[in-house]
Amino acid sequence: MKSNRRNFLRSAAAAGLALGAPHLGARPTVASQPSTDRAPKSLKLLILGGTRFLGPALVEAAQARGHELTLFHRGKSNPGIFPEVEHVIGDRDPVVGAGLTGLKDRKWDAVLDTSSYFPRMTQAAVDLLKDSVGQYLLISSISVYPSLEKKGLVEGDPVGEYEGEIKEEITNTSYGPLKVLCERAAENTMPGRVANVRPGLIVGPRDSTDRFSYWPLRVRAGGEVLAPGNPTDPVQWVDARDLANFCIRCVEQKTVGEFNIAGPRHPADIAELVYGCKAVTGGDAKFTWVEAEFLAELGLQPWGHLPVWAPGKGEVAGINTVNCQKAIDAGFETRPLAETVRDLLEWRDGWKNGGTAPSRSGMSLDDEKAALAKWHQRG
Ligand SMILES: NC(=O)c1ccc[n+]([C@@H]2O[C@H](COP(=O)([O-])OP(=O)(O)OC[C@H]3O[C@@H](n4cnc5c(N)ncnc54)[C@H](OP(=O)(O)O)[C@@H]3O)[C@@H](O)[C@H]2O)c1
């Protein structure tokens, strides 16, 4: 593979891997998820965040288990969500307004932090909360691993180190190393009481990025669908509700350490994803598999024009093969793809100002048509 193409693939995949960098846009509410059994003991839980995408899934998972919640946020995202829950309004940046002081002199069994992006702010939170919470669960990311090539990344693999003076700016390259520093700020201040949970692509209802949703939406639209690479190329996704259930289980059982949460319990591939979408949506979608090399020649990026997918071999082969066995051993359960696709489409169809819009991610229908025409005309 030529080095310019290699760089292209790496930077495209890295951009996709900067998973969970904050996204703009309204996050509407959805109906509560089905409840599970109640926990033997009700816990007092604090969420630093809780009102956009993963946060609401955490709230619903905690409510289903009978826990008592406090949400801390600025009151900007989805104001009015969860009126039955205590909200403490404030900024987690200690130099903005009263900062975190609304949380002083309170006690919780555990805190779940969905909004740590910069170590200075994580440090401020753990400094304030270390004596008033039993456990700190921080939502990190698999972007902590700089390697896009290694297959089966495990928690002990090297993480990315931030180089130079810290800038509070999220880019494709800074997001992972900043998360590493957030993880360390928590663990160094509350040793042995921290769970650093490293998700891959989080999907499901309330995901306004459309990265995963490209496939259900495109397949539902039908006709000839460009399917990328080899049908057996691996893909990973995690339903926010499964991730939330795992996090709540961690705080109930005081589970600590690092956990990769990137994909379904079984190894999945792009064929499962696209045919699975068709099984849910019906319609007349027909898949034309276009080789990864040909896509690269056309400038069509893995994770960019073709969300979720990356070639199963070469420089970015590892990004969809993260090893989640440690989380599985700690109780991580995953729901069927069909359930995620069904609920996601139902939510998106009802999404105010968004439901009828085309996918925000992936290539346009015109670009797809042009790429398919070139594929059919190749020598
Ligand atoms: N999406 C992915 O695929 C993915 C993948 C890997 C990791 N992640 C990680 O998953 C986490 C999930 O994020 P989410 O947005 O879904 O979580 P969320 O808890 O649903 O929403 C973020 C919350 O943080 C609050 N917030 C933001 N800035 C704040 C500040 N300065 N002070 C106080 N509160 C603040 C927001 O409310 P206000 O705006 O009202 O303050 C909101 O309640 C992130 O840490 C992300 O890095 C995501």
Ligand as a Chemical Component Dictionary entry (heavy atoms), coordinates in Angstrom:
data_LIG
# 
_chem_comp.id                   LIG 
_chem_comp.type                 NON-POLYMER 
_chem_comp.pdbx_formal_charge   0 
_chem_comp.three_letter_code    LIG 
# 
loop_
_chem_comp_atom.comp_id 
_chem_comp_atom.atom_id 
_chem_comp_atom.alt_atom_id 
_chem_comp_atom.type_symbol 
_chem_comp_atom.charge 
_chem_comp_atom.model_Cartn_x 
_chem_comp_atom.model_Cartn_y 
_chem_comp_atom.model_Cartn_z 
_chem_comp_atom.pdbx_ordinal 
LIG N1  N1  N 0  -20.403 8.529  21.415 1  
LIG C1  C1  C 0  -19.474 7.600  21.310 2  
LIG O1  O1  O 0  -19.470 6.799  20.369 3  
LIG C2  C2  C 0  -18.415 7.491  22.389 4  
LIG C3  C3  C 0  -17.417 6.517  22.250 5  
LIG C4  C4  C 0  -16.456 6.392  23.263 6  
LIG C5  C5  C 0  -16.513 7.195  24.378 7  
LIG N2  N2  N 1  -17.481 8.139  24.483 8  
LIG C6  C6  C 0  -17.525 8.949  25.687 9  
LIG O2  O2  O 0  -18.814 8.761  26.228 10 
LIG C7  C7  C 0  -19.168 9.895  27.008 11 
LIG C8  C8  C 0  -20.604 10.079 26.666 12 
LIG O3  O3  O 0  -21.009 11.372 26.487 13 
LIG P1  P1  P 0  -22.542 11.785 26.370 14 
LIG O4  O4  O 0  -22.470 13.157 25.797 15 
LIG O5  O5  O -1 -23.352 10.772 25.698 16 
LIG O6  O6  O 0  -22.917 11.850 27.950 17 
LIG P2  P2  P 0  -24.191 12.529 28.628 18 
LIG O7  O7  O 0  -24.007 12.400 30.095 19 
LIG O8  O8  O 0  -25.445 12.035 28.039 20 
LIG O9  O9  O 0  -24.062 14.056 28.205 21 
LIG C9  C9  C 0  -22.978 14.875 28.577 22 
LIG C10 C10 C 0  -23.371 15.655 29.825 23 
LIG O10 O10 O 0  -22.330 16.468 30.294 24 
LIG C11 C11 C 0  -22.856 17.745 30.653 25 
LIG N3  N3  N 0  -21.769 18.692 30.536 26 
LIG C12 C12 C 0  -21.039 18.977 29.444 27 
LIG N4  N4  N 0  -20.115 19.917 29.736 28 
LIG C13 C13 C 0  -20.270 20.219 31.048 29 
LIG C14 C14 C 0  -19.621 21.127 31.939 30 
LIG N5  N5  N 0  -18.615 21.915 31.537 31 
LIG N6  N6  N 0  -20.038 21.164 33.209 32 
LIG C15 C15 C 0  -21.060 20.377 33.652 33 
LIG N7  N7  N 0  -21.707 19.527 32.855 34 
LIG C16 C16 C 0  -21.318 19.429 31.564 35 
LIG C17 C17 C 0  -23.985 17.949 29.662 36 
LIG O11 O11 O 0  -24.968 18.836 30.114 37 
LIG P3  P3  P 0  -24.897 20.419 29.821 38 
LIG O12 O12 O 0  -24.512 20.575 28.379 39 
LIG O13 O13 O 0  -26.263 20.886 30.132 40 
LIG O14 O14 O 0  -23.866 20.934 30.755 41 
LIG C18 C18 C 0  -24.575 16.559 29.611 42 
LIG O15 O15 O 0  -25.452 16.338 30.686 43 
LIG C19 C19 C 0  -18.126 10.957 26.730 44 
LIG O16 O16 O 0  -17.213 10.984 27.808 45 
LIG C20 C20 C 0  -17.381 10.433 25.500 46 
LIG O17 O17 O 0  -16.019 10.798 25.442 47 
LIG C21 C21 C 0  -18.426 8.300  23.520 48 
# 
loop_
_chem_comp_bond.comp_id 
_chem_comp_bond.atom_id_1 
_chem_comp_bond.atom_id_2 
_chem_comp_bond.value_order 
_chem_comp_bond.pdbx_ordinal 
LIG N1  C1  SING 1  
LIG C1  O1  DOUB 2  
LIG C1  C2  SING 3  
LIG C2  C3  SING 4  
LIG C2  C21 DOUB 5  
LIG C3  C4  DOUB 6  
LIG C4  C5  SING 7  
LIG C5  N2  DOUB 8  
LIG N2  C6  SING 9  
LIG N2  C21 SING 10 
LIG C6  O2  SING 11 
LIG C6  C20 SING 12 
LIG O2  C7  SING 13 
LIG C7  C8  SING 14 
LIG C7  C19 SING 15 
LIG C8  O3  SING 16 
LIG O3  P1  SING 17 
LIG P1  O4  DOUB 18 
LIG P1  O5  SING 19 
LIG P1  O6  SING 20 
LIG O6  P2  SING 21 
LIG P2  O7  DOUB 22 
LIG P2  O8  SING 23 
LIG P2  O9  SING 24 
LIG O9  C9  SING 25 
LIG C9  C10 SING 26 
LIG C10 O10 SING 27 
LIG C10 C18 SING 28 
LIG O10 C11 SING 29 
LIG C11 N3  SING 30 
LIG C11 C17 SING 31 
LIG N3  C12 SING 32 
LIG N3  C16 SING 33 
LIG C12 N4  DOUB 34 
LIG N4  C13 SING 35 
LIG C13 C14 SING 36 
LIG C13 C16 DOUB 37 
LIG C14 N5  SING 38 
LIG C14 N6  DOUB 39 
LIG N6  C15 SING 40 
LIG C15 N7  DOUB 41 
LIG N7  C16 SING 42 
LIG C17 O11 SING 43 
LIG C17 C18 SING 44 
LIG O11 P3  SING 45 
LIG P3  O12 DOUB 46 
LIG P3  O13 SING 47 
LIG P3  O14 SING 48 
LIG C18 O15 SING 49 
LIG C19 O16 SING 50 
LIG C19 C20 SING 51 
LIG C20 O17 SING 52 
# 
